[in-house]
Amino acid sequence: MNHKTNDPRGAWQRLAAAARQAPERQDTAAPYGFATRVAALALAQEARVVSVLERFALRAVGVAALLALFSVALNYEALAPVPAAAAPGIAAYDEPELAPTDDAVAIVLGLAD
Amino acid sequence: MPDDADQPFDLAGCLERVRQRDQAAARELVEHLYPLVIRIVRSHLPRRVAEEDLAQEVFLKMFTRLGQYQGAVPFPHWVSRIAVTTCIDHLRAQKRRPEFRWADLSESEADVLDAAMTNENDVAANDALAATELVQKLLAQLKPDDQLVIRLLDLEQKTIAEIAQLTGWNQSLIKVRAFRARRKLQKLFQELQRKERA
């Protein structure tokens, strides 16, 4: 090996310059069947992503409906209209003369008996 | 009758048809872009990865992200960037770098290295293939990002601005990586010389 004038800094540049002289491979056309395979795979992949989204969307609708039903069932008593006959105590409050007498305001104003 | 090969490729029309899930258009697009993609893949091909597999991955990514393409850059540039980032992802995935030893070089590679390390004679033009092999082995010693920068700069002779466009890295970062890579290569050459003398 010749060590007379070593120049590691320029060595890379000389080597890169030599490598650039190498002929570039000319076969740049797609191999037979490559484009067909890739196109089919790409469209299938896209369809798969869409179907997964659809499935998730349907599940989300189902879960939302179930939650809605559950919350209605849980709060049924609060939401249901109360018939007057079925709950006389509640209906009684509608009559002013039957108001409870331990109301502080009523006592102060002398309304209580 | 006009020949189809003489007609310029209608990229915009083809993309529109691909968006409407036209398989024939997708095939035409792959055939049209294959030379561009395979050149990038070949110049940045990681070890033990088949070029066709990598090209396929690039195209599948391209189709998956087609909805994100806004037309801000020409479509081939956009695809080039996908190809470069796919290659760098594969290079990063290869944790181990092969050891570089003088003893592992072929006779012609050793001659080329010897010629490159001495100022006296230029590397012969007919040794270009050996020089390419040697360059690949040397570059394999660098970090993936540094490898990419030095390949684009010194082998493909791209400008810093072009590399920034291709990789999405800022220009200062590219300069830092190039500096670091060249310093590492310099050290490698010095180490080789020292071992050879010993």
Interface residues (C-beta under 8 A of the other chain):
Chain A: M1 N2 H3 K4 T5 N6 D7 P8 R9 G10 A11 W12 Q13 R14 L15 A16 A17 A18 A19 R20 Q21 A22 P23 E24 R25 T28 A29 A30 P31 F34 A35 T36 R37 V38 A39 A40 L41 A42 L43 Q45 E46 V49
Chain B: R21 Q23 A24 A26 R27 E28 L29 V30 E31 Y34 P35 I38 R39 R42 E52 A55 Q56 F59 L60 F63 T64 V112 L113 D114 A115 A116 M117 T118 N119 E120 D122 V123 A124 A125 D127 A128 L129 A131 T132 L134 V135 L138 D154 L155 Q157 R182 L185 Q186 K187 F189 Q190 Q193 E196 R197
